[in-house]
Amino acid sequence: MVTRKEVAELARVSEATVSRVFNGLGPMKPATRERVLAAAKQLDYHPNAIAQSFARRRSGNLGVVLPYMPKVHLFSAYYFAEILSGIGEQVREQGYDMLLSLLKPDESLDYTRLYRSQKVDACVILGSIDTPQQRQSLEQLQDQGLPFCLVNQRFEGLSFHEVDADHVEGSYQAVRHLQDEGYRKIAFLNGSPHYSNSGDRLQGYMKAMCDAGLEVLPELLLEGNYSRKSGYEAADQLWEHREQVEAIFAANDRMAIGLMQGLRERGWIAGRDFAVVGCDDSDAAKLSDPPLSSINVPFYEMGKEAARGVLAGVLHGEGANNPRIKLPTRLVVRQSSKSSHNK
């Protein structure tokens, strides 16, 4: 089956332009329109009827797809709460409503059902993981010309509309800060490899260690699942190698706080016996004991930008000029990572 991407490549235009031609959206140069139609005819391309129908009728809803995460209260989690707040703010500014869709366990990843039922005009997808099924579902959306945006996740080898943060640089900042405080034996507690930001943070950690000429010990590369419990459990592994550890960078605040709790129960106190930096700069980081140094990730702004970009395509026929938007991160230093003595 011929895809919209193939038509775009032959006509030398963006996929968004092909979509606008067939959906009759926005201003269009006659020459561009003719080039797209000629390419479509040459390739025998027939646009998806669902996408065309959807483009002409608006529901006034922006869909937000949330993942199935057992034993996690999504709306109380800082990550989801901040992104949803950003989406909600932008949706209100555009005169839209937000429709939440929570995936169920073992549910088929058929995102097109939201569009088929005329419930949404576009979707922002949160918490997606890199699996073959997820890739297939997202490619199906893209091939049908249905507007969507991913937040905080990318898929290597595929090009989607994505809004992300610079997790490589954030991780690099965290580890360089620990090095500047005099620490050399730095462990890393990462999250699941199914998330692209886990790979980004590992890359930033490795680069900072390499730039400083420091050895990376395999036993100090730990993996959790971004939960506080997994950080608490990682304390067992770190305690076994405590003679090799001076500081830890954790890939999110929840794991960092769980780790601090687990090590405190063994008499090891953050900010006194070891240093730790988290990631997210959540409210919990400010209230932990000691207050947790963390990489500030602009989740609110990411949500707002995702909604703005995807609704621009619906309301004004604008394609994403930069389908991969990356927002900056910054280090916030608190007591947990300050050196208590000269190294």
Buried (B, 14 or more C-beta within 10 A) or exposed (E): EBBBBBBBBBBEBBBBBBBBBBBEBBEBEEEBBEBBBEBBEEBEBEBBEBBBEBBEEBBEBBBBBBBEBEEBEBEEBBBBBBBBBBBBBBBEEBEBEBBEBEBEEEEEBEBBEBBEEBEBBBBBBBBBBBEEEBBEBBBBBBBBBBBBBBBBBBBEEEEBBBBBBBBBBBBBBBBBBBBEBEBBBBBBBBBBEBBBBBBBBBBBBBBBBEEBEBEEBEEBBBBBBBBBBBBBBBBEBBBEBBEEBBBBBBBBBBBBBBBBBBBBEEEBBBBEBBBBBBBBBBEBBEEBBBBBBBBBBBBBBBBBBBBBBBBBBBBEBBBBEEBEBBBEBBBBEBBBBEBEEEE
